[in-house]
């Protein structure tokens, strides 16, 4: 808990909520429950990949995300660019 409070308020506000994680965990069952069976294992993985990719698009709209990313860049300079380049 102590490391959490060492972050600035802008970051804490974004990482405090578990809604994003809960949404991610609900995605695979939601997309597979209406399917009776899959033609192959590859088709199953492709559907799950697309569901997780679409979930990632929704995360970009998290309120306060931009401010939190600025704070992260100030705390850990250069790491975001390195991660994007990788």
C-alpha positions, 0 to 999 in steps of 0.5 A: 500500500505504501508504494501506491501512495508514493505516486502523484495523485494523477497516477493514483487516480488512474491505477486505483480502480480495478474496473479495467482489470475486471473488464479484461477478465470478463472479455474472454468468457463473454466472446466465447460463451455464444459459440458452440464450438470452434473449428480449430485451436487457432480460431479460438486464439484468434477470437481471444486475441481480437477481444483483448485487442479491442479491450485495449482500445477501451483502456485508452479512454480511461479518464485521467490517463493522459495526465497519469502518462505525463507523470510517469514520464517525469518519474521514469524518463525515457521508459515510455519511448523505449517501450513503444520502440520495442 
